[in-house]
Amino acid sequence: MTRTLSVLTVIVLAVAAGCTATTTDDAAPEPVLDVDTLPPVESAVTDTGSGSFEPGVQTAAAMAVVDADGQLGVVDDNGAVSNAWIKWSALVAPDETQAVLTLPPKTVRTLTSTEVAWVSLPDGKQTGDLTVEGVIAEATAMSLDGELVALTTLADDPIDEAITGARDGTNIVIASRAAGVLYKTTLDGNFMAEAFSQRLTVDGVPAQVFLLEYLPADAPTFYQVRVLATETGQISPPLNLRDKSQTLDQQMAGYSRSQVVANDHGLLFTLYIGTDQPDETHPHAFVHTLDFADGVWCLDIDPKLDLTNVAGSLAVGGNRLYVASANGWVGSFLIPSITNPTQSPTMDWTVQIASPGSSAPVITADNDGVYISTSNDNEDNSELVHLRPDGTPDNPIRLSGPNPQALTTTPAGELVAIGYDWTTPTGDLHRPEWLNDIEQLIIAPTLE
C-alpha cells in the first residue's frame, strides 16, 4: 500500500524532555474553573501563535493533541489551537473517541472535591461533567470507550528514589459519564487503579478493578498487581495469564514510561524501565501485560534493546507488539503467543535500525508494520523507518522537517505526524506558547 504524508506547520516546539511530564511548581496556582461555565469549543478563545489571544470560531476539528503536561489542544481546519481546556489534564480513552479531564495536581490540592469533564475527540466538545465531593483525586483508568473512569486519591510528590508518590490510604471512585458515581471504596495502603475488567455487574460497575499496590506505601520502591472485586470488596492477586488455574503474586520494580492497549486482544501493555534494584526478583526492564479478563504476565525484553539504561516506546499493530529503544534497536512480540500456553512469548525478531539517540523513539504501528522516528543530525530533514510485521525493512518515509513528536495512522492506513515546524494534512498549525512537547495525536476517523 502506498503511504502518503501531508505537511502542516508546528511553530518551534521546545526540546523534548523525555517521557515524563514537566511542571512548574513555583508558578502561582491556576484559578479554579467551574465545569459548567467553561466555553464550548465552538466559541472558545484560540491562540493564533502571535503571542496574543483573539476570539474565534472553530470550523470542523481536524485533530486533537495532548502535550507532556497533559494539556489538550483542539486544532481546527485553519490550524488554530483552542485553549478551552488549558487548565485541565486529559486522559484519553484507549479507542481515542473520548477524553476525561480533571484539574491538575497543583490545583486539586487546594480543593475539597474533584471536578471531572468528558469531551469527545478530536473536537473537544464537552459531553458530560461531574463533581465528586470530599475526594481529591486524579483520573488513572478508563474503559476502552471512555464512558467509565476510575479516580484515585492524589499521591504526594515522589521523594528520593521512590518510583511513585506516597499515599497513606486510597480512595477509589468509579464514575460514568451517563450515570455519575457508580462505586466508591477506601483501601488501606498505596494503590492506583490501572484498568477495568470487561465484565460488568448488574449495576453497570466493572466486576474487577486492576490495581497497582506500591510498597512501602510512604516511599515505594516496588509494586505488585492486585485485583479488587467490586461486588465483595475483596482484594486478591491476579491470575496467571498463561495458566488461569494459578495466581501470580510477584513484586516488581521500575518506572512506567510507555503504555499501549491492544483493543482486539483485550490486553494492556506497560513498559517498565530504569531501576537500580539489585534483587533479581525485580527485573530491570520488562513489558507488563494485563488481561482485561483477569491475568498478568511479564515479557522479557531482548538485552540488545538495553532498556534498563535507555528510554523506550511501545506500539501495537495487527497481531504484534513492537518495542523500540533509544539505542536504535527494535523488537517484536507476536501477541497471540502471549496468551497461548503452548507458545513461547518471547521477541521473535530484533533489528537495529539506527545509531543510539538520546530520547525514546516516536513510534506508531498498524497492520502493515511499524513506523519509527530515529534521531539524526539533519536539522532540515528526517525520515521514518518502516519495518514490515516480520521485521524486514520497507522504503523509508522522508519528512520535510526535523523529527516528529507524535505519529498516528488513519483508518485508511495513511500516516499523520506532528513535528517542530511541520505536520499533516490541514495546513499551518499556529502553535501557542502554552503547548508543551506533543505526546499524543488524535485524528478524526474521516480525516484524509
NUTOR-448400 format. One record per residue: residue in three letters; x, y, z of N, C-alpha, C, CB in turn. Coordinates in steps of 0.001 Angstrom, whole numbers, plus 500000, padded with zeros to 6 digits. Glycine has a CB too. Layout:
<koldos>
ALAXYZXYZXYZXYZ ...
</koldos>
This chain:
<koldos>
MET500851498810500000500000500000500000500882501233500000499040500009501223 THR500578502213499170501339503440499119501025504299500331501049504201497831 ARG502071504829500973501902505674502132502028507128501713502926505324503221 THR501146507962502200501246509382501926501395510125503227500027509887501148 LEU502149511206503210502348512026504395502239513472503982503715511737505073 SER501150514121504397500974515526504088501727516356505108499482515905504063 VAL501785517660504865502590518504505722501802519702506200503835518955505001 LEU501903519999507532501484521292508042502528521790509008500100521212508718 THR502343522900509630503428523536510368503138523614511848503687524916509830 VAL504097523215512665504048523447514106505168524417514420504186522105514934 ILE504858525563514996505864526580515225506696526239516454505212527953515384 VAL507981526093516297509019525930517310508547525290518599509609527242517621 LEU508686523991518706508404523294519956509683523178520763507796521897519692 ALA509526523134522098510696523018522960511352521667522779510314523228524425 VAL512622521570523123513346520317523011512697519278523908514831520504523376 ALA512517518063523380511846517009524140512593516734525433511733515724523308 ALA511801516568526506512410516365527828512129514985528354511908517400528818 GLY511968514016527465511699512666527919510221512391527969512312512429529269 CYS509892511252528568508505510809528534507692511282529706508450509339528474 THR508318511812530735507546512260531876507193513715531723508306512031533168 ALA506029514067532267505596515452532168506434516339533072504116515579532524 THR506636517588532640507339518554533471506350519566533993508470519248532691 THR506576520043535214505683521011535818506476522181536344504864520375536933 THR505826523307536530506456524480537112505876524675538500506243525748536224 ASP506526524061539491505984524057540847505941525447541465506799523141541722 ASP506810526369540949506861527690541540505801528624540985508212528285541332 ALA505083528170539967504076529030539364502911529229540315503586528443538041 ALA502232530349540166501071530624541007499956529658540670500596532076540834 PRO499148529248541663498056528306541390497088528871540359497304527968542683 GLU496640527983539464495674528398538459494317528611539120495573527350537323 PRO493548529599538679492211529763539235491340528564538919491564531033538704 VAL490483528232539839489607527092539668488439527486538774489108526570541031 LEU488159526656537783487058526911536876485933525934537151487517526811535418 ASP484730526399537001483564525533537132483333524854535787482296526340537589 VAL483176523521535807482976522794534561481810523359533765482747521320534843 ASP480731523712534464479537524158533762479713525509533066478391524239534725 THR480711526303533497480867527627532920481927527685531838481199528606533990 LEU482595526563531552483617526585530516483000526824529147484404525279530517 PRO483656527624528307483099527885526988483162526651526110483830529034526321 PRO482153526411525296482235525307524349483320525594523320480874525075523655 VAL483819524546522701484920524713521761484558525647520618485341523371521212 GLU483299525616520158482924526427519011483128527914519254481492526166518648 SER483015528371520510483159529789520799484379530079521658481920530303521482 ALA485301529115521704486455529260522578487435530277522023487146527920522774 VAL488242530834522935489350531678522509490401530785521863489950532484523709 THR490982531228520772492032530465520113493317531253520129491638530108518676 ASP494431530538520161495737531157520144496238531148518713496724530430521097 THR496503532300518173496906532400516774498395532200516577496504533732516221 GLY499136532029517674500567531869517556501304533190517540500888531100516328 SER500596534299517575501222535615517514501589536149518891500304536588516821 GLY501252535405519944501543535853521296500365536521521957502699536785521285 SER499308536794521233498104537388521803496917536524521465497893538824521292 PHE495911536536522330494733535720522111493661536532521399494201535168523440 GLU493000535886520473491924536527519748490699535617519764492353536854518298 PRO489532536187519955488335535345519909488156534788518508487080536139520339 GLY487685533574518434487493532963517123486475531867517188488795532425516582 VAL485974531485516063485014530395515960485656529287515164483684530858515303 GLN485702528101515749486330526986515067485422526393514007486725525924516061 THR486056525941512945485351525104511987485527523663512443485882525317510518 ALA485356522705511554485454521309511949486834521014512529485167520391510754 ALA486868520251513633488135519900514261488893518938513364487910519280515659 ALA490153519246513120490976518381512300491672517321513135491995519196511541 MET492098517714514330492819516787515195492842517343516604494257516539514678 ALA493254516482517534493498516898518906494882516428519293492419516337519879 VAL495525517184520183496849516814520662496853516887522184497948517738520054 VAL497665516043522794497892516084524237499387516261524443497357514781524957 ASP499763517256525267501180517536525437501744516864526687501410519035525506 ALA503021517122526958503711516463528058503162516843529414505163516779528008 ASP502415517941529505501780518346530750500343517844530852501808519851530877 GLY499899517034529890498535516526529896497521517506529367498156516132531264 GLN497959518622528771497030519617528252496479519181526899497716520983528133 LEU495188519388526730494503519026525492494356520258524610493118518401525789 GLY494795520143523373494597521193522392493804520665521222495931521757521921 VAL492799521428520793491972521041519649492355521927518467490438521166519978 VAL492679521299517356493160522008516181492059522023515127494453521354515624 ASP491684523225514643490630523293513638491214523246512234489800524561513820 ASP490352523316511235490787523191509853491711524317509409489596523143508956 ASN491697525417510149492565526537509812493879526509510580491853527834510077 GLY494102525472511382495333525357512139495335526093513455496444525837511330 ALA494205526676513877494129527368515160493945526349516278492973528400515165 VAL494627526587517401494585525669518537493749526288519649496020525339519043 SER492662525605520019491801526101521082492452525898522437490442525408521039 ASN492312526910523293492804526790524667491657526594525651493615528029525051 ALA490525526069525173489350525915526026489624525050527250488214525323525233 TRP490532524071527129490785523138528231492200523302528779490566521691527766 ILE492747524498528683494140524730529051494415524463530526494527526144528715 LYS493420524606531396493641524449532832493369523028533329492770525419533587 TRP493211522086532401492837520728532748493885519731532272491479520387532158 SER493849518534532854494702517425532429493827516366531776495501516826533633 ALA494277515852530653493458514932529855493977513506529954493429515374528389 LEU493048512565530093493330511138529976492496510627528811493009510356531316 VAL493158510143527764492476509743526533492071508276526610493378509989525304 ALA490840507987526207490361506603526195491157505783525187488852506547525862 PRO491305504478525434492070503649524503491571503692523069492057502244524972 ASP490248503845522859489766503906521481489815505326520911488344503372521408 GLU490282506282521710490531507669521299489277508414520853491533507689520186 THR488110507971521291486873508676520954486506509707522011485731507686520783 GLN487065509579523215486752510480524307487987510712525163485605509922525156 ALA487933511779525941488935512012526975488213512424528243489970513095526538 VAL488785512073529375488309512538530672489284513595531157488179511359531705 LEU488743514724531607489557515837532058489369516056533552489210517110531281 THR490471516233534243490442516610535655491418517772535840490814515390536591 LEU491245518512536918492153519611537192493506519061537637491565520553538265 PRO494609519725537286495939519199537586496239519241539078496997519982536825 PRO497264518472539505497564518355540936497741519680541653498792517549541117 LYS498424520651541048498676521900541762497385522649542055499615522784540961 THR496343522382541280495040522989541537494210522123542479494286523210540222 VAL494234520813542230493406519887543009493765519920544496493560518464542470 ARG495031520093544807495462520042546205494837521170547041496988520121546283 THR494332522194546391493712523309547117492205523143547257494012524619546414 LEU491653522026546750490200521849546716489746520794547717489745521463545308 THR488444520648547820487851519602548667486976518662547849487025520231549799 SER487011518808546534486229517948545655486995517759544357484817518546545388 THR486524516841543534487158516561542240486182516870541121487632515085542154 GLU486598517752540221485802518099539055486222517219537878485958519604538705 VAL485244516668537186485501515776536063484680516245534869485163514300536427 ALA485299516234533693484571516546532465484909515509531413484909517973531958 TRP483916515152530615484125514281529462484048515129528196483072513121529428 VAL484950514885527248484882515559525957485046514528524859485961516667525840 SER484378514786523742484549513921522579485819514320521841483317514002521638 LEU486390513387521105487610513630520346487403513307518872488765512802520911 PRO488039514112517992489032515126518331488481516537518511490067515152517284 ASP487145516719518520486608518084518518486625518770519877485210518063518009 GLY486828518009520965486926518616522292485623519134522848487890519721522255 LYS484494518711522294483201519193522784482823518475524072482104518993521718 GLN482388519245525059482022518665526340480766517818526201481814519760527388 THR480830516588526737479699515664526659479193515257528035480089514430525875 GLY479876515669529096479432515330530441480300515991531475479433513832530645 ASP479794516095532698480578516648533793480070516083535115480511518195533795 LEU480927516174536128480619515578537418481479516235538485480845514046537393 THR480900516453539658481646516888540842481571515785541881481087518234541412 VAL482729515292542309482797514252543339483233514930544632483790513085542935 GLU482313515071545557482574515791546800483424514955547760481256516183547471 GLY484281515662548503485039515022549573486191514160549125484141514208550374 VAL486531514181547842487617513353547318488534514236546477487064512153546473 ILE489829514170546750490824514845545919491538513769545131491834515699546779 ALA491277513688543847491699512526543068492119512933541666490577511492542999 GLU492726511980540984493098512132539583492553510942538807494643512249539417 ALA492323511137537510491856510055536654493036509160536315491185510606535364 THR492894507857536587494010506936536348493655505772535433494507506397537655 ALA492379505541535180491985504428534314490660504749533646491882503106535117 MET490474504201532439489235504393531701488829503085531045489388505507530646 SER487543502962530792487082501859529958487557502098528528485528501718530016 LEU487491501102527695488017501223526336487361502354525563487830499923525589 ASP486056502589525817485346503650525095485290504958525857483952503207524779 GLY485881505000527046485929506232527812484679506565528598486216507331526915 GLU483672505725528569482427506025529286482604505931530804481320505069528835 LEU483512505077531254483772504905532681485176505393533008483598503426533100 VAL485328505982534185486631506443534635486841506027536079486762507971534482 ALA488074505689536423488464505447537808489253506648538304489298504137537944 LEU488828507168539438489518508277540087490244507734541312488521509420540481 THR491523508048541434492347507548542527492875508716543338493511506686541995 THR492858508577544657493382509615545537494724510128545029493524509085546967 LEU494866511438544992496104512041544521497251511706545477495943513570544382 ALA498369511239544911499539510902545721500395512137545955500369509798545044 ASP501244512052546971502237513095547178503279513036546059502910512946548567 ASP504093514069545963505186514043545001506200512985545418505859515434544888 PRO506773512226544453507769511205544808508987511830545479508203510426543559 ILE509594511080546393510793511548547093511936510568546845510525511704548620 ASP513163511072546891514372510265546788514285509316545587514597509469548089 GLU514430508012545841514417507016544766513064506329544619515486505976545013 ALA512022506894545190510693506281545107510214506258543658509681507043545997 ILE509516505191543286509016505065541927507677505778541740508878503601541562 THR507061506194542848505834506984542773505647507702544107504593506082542436 GLY504597508511544212504364509260545435503704508434546523503524510455545141 ALA503718508977547730503166508278548895501661508511549003503867508741550187 ARG500961507513549530499561507613549952499441506811551233498559507087548837 ASP498817507382552276498617506608553493497293505859553484498684507513554698 GLY496506506114552487495243505430552255494749505838550886494193505762553361 THR493887505044550289493484505304548910491966505257548765494136504292547965 ASN491417506325548252490018506335547837489949506059546339489335507695548187 ILE489071505167545951488858504869544538487384505087544224489300503408544188 VAL487141505858543186485780506158542738485655505736541286485438507676542912 ILE484579505031540968484265504707539576483061505531539173483993503174539381 ALA483217506279538087482138507163537642481828506915536179482511508638537865 SER480579507173535834480081507008534478479690508364533919478884506034534442 ARG479961508572532637479555509818532002478047509987532059480036509862530557 ALA477322508897531908475867508976531845475201508923533211475340507867530995 ALA475796508174534160475094507900535419475780508461536653474935506433535588 GLY476918509125536501477595509694537660478369508654538448476599510368538558 VAL478495508864539754479277507975540602478564506630540731479509508608541997 LEU479284505560540413478732504209540483479274503422541671479030503462539201 TYR480474503776542123481141502932543124482190503763543854481797501677542459 LYS482284503552545184483325504174545994483861503147546975482785505425546741 THR485153503236547249485731502404548289486976503081548829486057500993547755 THR487352502715550043488572503219550668489442502027551019488258504081551937 LEU490695502070550606491624500968550818492765501421551726492174500447549470 ASP493198500543552612494369500805553444495614500511552614494345499943554757 GLY496416501516552377497625501316551601497696502254550419497711499895551130 ASN498756502089549636499045502950548500498702502200547217500534503401548503 PHE497528502481546669497038501796545481496780502799544358495755501008545803 MET496784502309543135496340503090541995495519502202541085497537503704541236 ALA494320502661540709493505501914539747494131502043538365492031502428539736 GLU494385500910537713495052500939536412494144500530535261496250500042536439 ALA493169499664535514492317499198534419491067498534534988493087498212533498 PHE490068498389534120488817497709534474488742496358533784487596498571534093 SER488038495432534414487709494186533715486619494449532693487263493088534713 GLN486477493557531755485458493709530716484069493364531241485793492829529515 ARG483996492493532251482692492072532774482132493141533705482808490719533517 LEU480841493431533556480153494401534397479182493703535334479416495429533539 THR478942494311536488477922493808537393476551494242536883478164494314538842 VAL475503493815537573474149494191537161473925495695537281473115493444537999 ASP474750496359538080474636497799538253475507498589537279474997498167539661 GLY476151497877536353476989498545535372478374498903535852476325499757534919 VAL478780498335537003480109498575537561481046497478537071480069498621539124 PRO482274497822536678483227496755536343483360495779537507484611497349535982 ALA483258494501537205483299493496538266484652493460538961482976492123537701 GLN485706493845538232487045493853538815487751495157538432487868492614538339 VAL488527495655539365489409496783539101490831496295539336489062498028540010 PHE491669496456538339493068496041538467493854497191539089493675495631537076 LEU494543496869540171495239497868540965496742497627540937494726497860542402 LEU497496498713541064498906498605541410499028498998542882499813499517540480 GLU499599498103543687499858498418545085501336498741545238499442497242546018 TYR501632499961545689503008500411545827503486500201547259503138501889545426 LEU504693499638547381505259499301548677506721499742548746505138497789548944 PRO507193500180549921506424500627551077505545501827550709507367500990552241 ALA504459501977551394503463502977550996503988504400551061502246502859551867 ASP504910504664552001505380506039552191506541506414551284505787506242553617 ALA507225505434550696508333505700549770508523504472548889509658506048550542 PRO507628504253547932507603502992547185508864502735546362506414502974546276 THR509339501509546431510439501064545585510040499883544707511634500690546440 PHE508867499308544946508370498235544098506847498237544146508941496859544542 TYR506257497428543287504798497346543258504378495914542999504208498286542184 GLN503104495637543250502520494346542913501101494580542404502526493380544144 VAL500656493716541529499325493836540958498319493183541887499265493201539555 ARG497216493860542104496129493326542894494817493522542141496077493996544282 VAL493837492674542475492538492725541816491469492990542858492246491410541046 LEU490723494074542680489623494425543568488319493914542974489561495957543800 ALA487629493045543698486307492574543292485275493561543831486027491114543813 THR484651494310542956483750495374543416482487494828544077483365496267542250 GLU482100493606543761480886493034544356481097492628545801480423491831543554 THR482335492283546170482607491801547529483582492701548295483163490390547470 GLY484337493542547595485361494344548240486651493594548496484844494873549518 GLN486712492327548097487893491513548341489021491907547395487562490027548184 ILE490259491893547908491447492158547109492295490890547072492261493362547683 SER492725490510545887493468489263545725494537489425544654492519488104545367 PRO495512488503544584496481488522543491495779488208542164497626487506543756 PRO496354488621541057495753488324539754496024486884539341496287489284538685 LEU495308486451538343495556485136537779496791485174536882494328484644536991 ASN497359484000536689498445483829535732497833483869534331499231482483535982 LEU498237484822533525497661484995532190497777483743531338498330486147531484 ARG498845482971531541499097481802530695498610480501531329500576481695530394 ASP498161480571532569497585479403533239496622479910534305498703478483533869 LYS495372480102533933494432480770534814493900479878535930493293481293534015 SER494504478709536107494215477904537293495113478332538451494404476399536992 GLN496060479243538179497002479690539194496957481207539312498428479214538862 THR497318481678540509497511483119540680498990483437540485497015483598542089 LEU499268484692540203500648485136540000500898486296540954500913485558538502 ASP501715486044541966501951487034543015503422487413542984501539486488544424 GLN503741488496542305505128488874542097505333490343542406505558488570540670 GLN506441490638543074506816492018543325507733492491542206507502492168544706 MET507466493700541710508197494232540567508613495664540840507348494153539289 ALA509660496092540162510133497463540306510318498059538923511455497523541119 GLY510426499362538879510655500032537611509800501267537493510379499097536457 TYR510057502018536438509317503238536163508543503049534874510262504466536073 SER507250503368534905506418503237533718506723504382532762504915503217534093 ARG507036504052531509507372505082530551506541505018529270508817504988530213 SER505884503919529007505095503802527787504006502770528007505985503418526575 GLN502824503047527489501686502147527690500833502138526436500841502572528924 VAL500335500959526062499508500851524869498504499719525073500382500605523598 VAL497319499881524506496258498875524600496107498159523266494916499524525020 ALA496009496844523319495659496044522150494164495752522243496510494711522074 ASN493350496631521654491898496528521803491363495172521367491217497617521008 ASP491844494670520220491306493423519668491648492212520526491828493211518262 HIS492663492353521357493108491219522171492751491393523645494610491032522027 GLY492237492561524031491874492800525423493059492821526360490914491765525876 LEU494181493409525899495403493426526688495923494847526837496467492534526049 LEU496499495125528004497165496386528272498647496104528480496545497103529510 PHE499500496754527686500942496577527799501564497837528404501569496262526413 THR502435497650529397503138498753530019504624498444530042502608499016531441 LEU505424499357529513506871499189529527507430499801530809507521499840528272 TYR508116498976531591508785499438532804510291499382532577508373498577534042 ILE510959500498532867512393500586532625513075501283533786512681501327531312 GLY514405501187533804515236502032534632515051501909536122515016503391534265 THR515531500848536726515529500734538180516898500276538629514429499757538673 ASP517320500723539805518622500310540308518505499213541359519356501501540886 GLN517356498542541394517187497452542349518121496293541989515712496974542379 PRO518966495836542920519888494742542606519250493364542689521063494794543529 ASP518094493249543324517458491950543541516970491388542208516280492070544547 GLU517313490157541885516914489558540614515412489376540500517594488229540435 THR514687489403541622513231489280541552512589490580541059512663488899542929 HIS513375491647540934512885492909540411513539493162539054513175494076541400 PRO512962492669537992513606492812536683513803494273536321512780492116535603 HIS514879494548535630515233495930535333514409496518534196516695496020534994 ALA514058495734533230513249496232532122512358495094531633514147496785530962 PHE511084495369531490510143494337531080508867494996530583509842493362532245 VAL508052494227529895506727494687529475505697493944530314506489494450527932 HIS504966494698531114503918494106531937502649493983531102503661494954533219 THR502085492784531066500884492503530285499717492249531219501102491294529350 LEU498629492983531005497419492827531812496273492424530904497079494135532581 ASP495642491305531228494469490821530501493227491401531162494415489253530478 PHE492395492104530399491190492709530961490193491680531472490526493577529930 ALA490393490407531134489547489341531662490129488742532943489362488249530612 ASP491252489304533430491969488905534644493141487998534294491020488193535629 GLY494313488515534515495533487755534291496676488696533959495339486729533168 VAL497876488355534438499052489174534159500210488283533735499441490019535394 TRP501163488891533044502384488201532658503435489253532336502143487247531442 CYS504692488967532673505786489876532353506587489333531173506700490084533581 LEU506773490173530176507510489804528982508956490264529107506854490406527727 ASP509883489343528886511298489685528918511696490360527613512159488431529164 ILE512447491432527729512895492191526568514308491759526202512839493716526844 ASP514549491589524909515877491208524442516911492213524964515914491133522888 PRO518026491716525545519042492626526097519612493608525080520167491826526680 LYS519503493289523792520033494210522782519383495588522873519827493633521386 LEU518145495650523363517462496941523440517938497782524622515965496729523537 ASP518596497168525600519229497868526727518256498822527439520451498650526234 LEU517022498395527624516027499288528214516166499447529722514655498787527899 THR517130498762530314517459499061531701518056500459531817518433498015532263 ASN518742500880530760519521502119530829519019503229529922520934501831530493 VAL518200502921528939517753503953527999516235503915527860518423503764526618 ALA515680504960527267514233505084527121513715504208525985513849506542526876 GLY512429503869526054511820503043525020510373503405524800511932501582525377 SER509786502823523746508400503101523370507728501821522903508334504181522266 LEU506382501778523045505576500647522615504578501072521541504843500029523808 ALA504205500131520688503112500334519737502517498976519406503604501064518441 VAL501216498969519112500518497754518702499988497948517292499363497406519685 GLY500220496961516446499666496967515098499320495556514692500649497592514094 GLY498051495306514336497635493950513985497845493006515142498394493453512764 ASN498568491910514902498826490902515930500179491070516595498731489528515334 ARG500759492280516508502119492438517015502237493594518002503078492651515864 LEU503086493357519010503524494389519930504958494732519569503399493928521422 TYR505197496017519294506528496479518926507142497263520082506472497347517649 VAL508431497034520309509190497740521340510377498401520662509656496771522489 ALA510503499713520820511607500450520210512450501098521296511081501517519222 SER513758501062521124514695501588522117515438502799521575515692500506522541 ALA515805503684522495516602504844522113517982504451521599516743505784523289 ASN518411503205521854519726502794521360519698502351519896520264501671522217 GLY518519502459519247518432502156517822517928500773517484519743502331517215 TRP517620499949518494517111498595518249515588498565518390517760497583519226 VAL514966497654517626513520497439517665513273495935517745512809498067516408 GLY512273495534518532511904494128518622510400493954518588512470493509519887 SER509954492709518418508525492444518264508117491174518996508160492335516786 PHE506921491229519586506260490048520156505038489734519306505856490281521658 LEU504786488472519033503537488038518425502508487929519537503704486677517660 ILE501481488769519515500558488867520648499857487545520968499521489930520368 PRO499368486770519983498719485502520348499616484550521136498244484809519106 SER500938484658520977501831483767521723501854484094523214503242483849521159 ILE501435485314523562501464485714524967500373485005525760501304487232525094 THR499234484816525157498102484200525846497989482697525589496824484877525425 ASN498772482161524675498719480739524337499809479998525103498880480523522805 PRO499442479166526080500458478493526904501316477501526132499792477778528040 THR500934477161524902501739476228524105502801476949523289500843475418523177 GLN502782478279523315503764479047522562504650479845523512503067479984521561 SER505812480249523035506758480985523862506602482480523626508201480538523570 PRO506261483244524661506057484685524479507370485460524559505083485214525528 THR508215485270523569509495485966523509509559486771522216510685484965523599 MET510460487726522170510645488500520945511054487556519818511711489622521145 ASP510308487589518712510634486682517615511593487307516610509371486251516909 TRP511814488614516720512888489240515940513317490547516584512437489487514486 THR514552490892516371515088492200516750515931492690515582515934492126518086 VAL515975494005515415516763494572514328517251495946514745515937494652513015 GLN518464496271514368518997497603514627518714498482513422520520497553514932 ILE518049499614513672517635500479512567518366501811512550516155500725512638 ALA519069502147513637519707503461513715520789503432514781518669504569514022 SER521601504456514797522581504638515860521868505141517112523703505626515423 PRO522501505021518278521833505429519519521429506897519514522735505161520703 GLY520270507170520130519781508532520292519635508859521768518440508722519564 SER519090510021522049519025510487523430517640510382524044519486511899523503 SER516620510049523256515258510015523789514493508842523211514521511326523489 ALA513347508550523824512514507442523355512065507695521921511289507251524275 PRO512113506676521061511668506869519679510178507193519622511967505619518841 VAL509804507982518634508391508199518333507970507061517412508133509621517670 ILE506856506408517737506524505146517088505021505020516911507067503963517896 THR504595504402515825503206504014515630503192502759514772502373505164514971 ALA502076502030514804502012500770514065500598500522513571502484499598514942 ASP500502499707512525499207499247512031499391497851511461498621500224510955 ASN498431497371510691498518496014510162499707495808509233497253495673509435 ASP500215496893508666501295496779507694502680496949508299501104497789506615 GLY502761497074509610504067497157510236504184498310511200505121497271509199 VAL505422498695511480505711499719512476506524500840511833506469499116513685 TYR506271502063512289506955503251511791507668503902512964505955504248511107 ILE508964504153512806509773504654513905510545505882513442510736503561514425 SER510491506923514251511309508095514005512621507934514750510579509390514436 THR513715508073514042515033507910514644515745509255514713515875506894513847 SER516645509389515663517398510631515807518405510764514672518114510683517173 ASN518610511994514231519682512271513287520143513706513472519222512022511830 ASP521234514045512805521828515375512978521374516361511917523332515275512957 ASN520469515950511057519999516835509992518883517714510533519512516022508758 GLU519100519005510574518109519909511149516955520184510194518766521211511543 ASP517129519873508925516108520217507932515235519042507534516759520781506708 ASN515763517842507565515007516680507103515258515485508010515378516334505654 SER514265514637508093514385513390508834513590512341508079513882513540510314 GLU513558511144508606512806510090507939512264509106508953513677509370506915 LEU511215508436508536510646507357509327511140506034508773509097507415509328 VAL511589505170509666511907503807509279510614502998509295512982503181510227 HIS510369502233508248509187501363508191509653499923508169508301501678506942 LEU509242499156509194509510497724509240508212496965509033510171497324510581 ARG508253495964508173507095495104507981506889494243509230507270494215506719 PRO505735493568509352505491492758510556506545491694510837504169492094510440 ASP507252491230509795508284490219510018509648490822510319508390489323508815 GLY509712492158510432510954492819510783511810493238509613511734491947511642 THR511404492908508399512181493312507233511868494765506892511883492389506023 PRO512855495507506368512637496932506107511826497182504847513959497642505997 ASP511001498204504897510306498734503736510952500073503406508757498882503995 ASN510476500737502366511059502019501994510859503037503113510442502533500683 PRO511907503781503480511737504827504492510880505960503964513095505368504942 ILE510289506713504871509429507836504505510143509130504863508045507748505218 ARG510443509936503862511138511196504072510175512242504618511780511685502764 LEU510662513005505575509882514085506156510520515420505774509786513934507701 SER509732516479505777510227517773505325510699518646506470509160518491504554 GLY510988518042507610511447518815508756512093517912509776510295519583509386 PRO512471518465510932513091517668511992512169516557512486513485518565513156 ASN512692515753513386511973514564513842510593514896514399512785513841514895 PRO509593514066514113508238514311514628508157514063516124507224513426513905 GLN507168514700516745506907514476518161505807513456518388506543515773518831 ALA504940513261517411503852512287517546503465511780516168502623512911518267 LEU503045510526516135502624509871514898501313509139515133503711508892514388 THR500539508982514081499386508093514111499066507712512673498153508766514815 THR498113506812512501497676506435511165496168506577511064498111504995510829 THR495692506865509856494258506939509621493712505530509434493941507824508388 PRO492378505358509502491802504037509222492166503522507835490296504090509360 ALA492446504442506907492833504041505559494314503694505465492504505143504577 GLY495054503840506571496451503468506581497409504561506206496651502357505692 GLU496958505816506186497848506915505873498442507492507149497109507998505086 LEU499684507918507066500385508443508224500060509910508459501875508264508055 VAL499954510263509731499777511647510148500840511914511208498313511920510696 ALA501484513077511134502578513359512055502619514833512411503911512928511452 ILE503194515119513587503437516494514018504887516599514447502473516916515177 GLY505574517619513931506970517850514285507183519246514812507864517611513094 TYR508413519693514802508732521009515344508144522133514500510233521178515447 ASP508309522050513189507824523135512340507124522609511097508973524042511938 TRP506496521467511270505715520886510178504733519892510770506636520199509117 THR503690519575510033502835518444510381501987518028509190501938518791511575 THR500769517540509477499995516904508415498731517631508018499643515548508823 PRO497724517050507549497050517450506329496280518747506313496166516434505973 THR496209519548507342495287520685507297495959522030507095494499520731508547 GLY497211522073506756497896523344506564498683523751507784496910524421506216 ASP498970525049507910499785525544509018499092525331510361500096527025508823 LEU499910524997511363499433524903512737500024526067513519499818523530513386 HIS499179526895514058499641528051514821499889527605516254498604529223514767 ARG501114527238516524501425526638517808501458527692518914502760525904517738 PRO500588527563519933500574528525521039501730528275521994499245528454521797 GLU502096529302522740503215529191523665502930528222524812503557530553524222 TRP501664528042525159501356527181526303501478525702525976499965527470526804 LEU501557525338524702501585523927524314502999523372524455501077523748522864 ASN503155522373525303504443521730525524504673520679524438504508521087526939 ASP505735519891524578506006518830523606504784517938523444507227517993524039 ILE504424517637522225503230516847521942503554515363522107502696517140520510 GLU502736514669522888502966513253523133501887512361522533503057513005524607 GLN500740512932522187499663512105521628498911512908520584498693511611522742 LEU498613512253519491497927512872518360496680512057518061498855512963517104 ILE495512512726518045494243512053517782493605512722516570493289512108519032 ILE493151511937515622492593512477514399491158512005514217493447512075513197 ALA490411512741513393489048512353513071489073511086512218488305513500512338 PRO488144510169512444488145508922511668488038509151510159487003508041512121 THR487446510272509762487242510527508331488360511361507717485917511228508116 LEU489411511674508509490489512510508008491174511840506822491504512804509119 GLU491385512587505772492026512048504571493257512886504216491026512017503381 
</koldos>
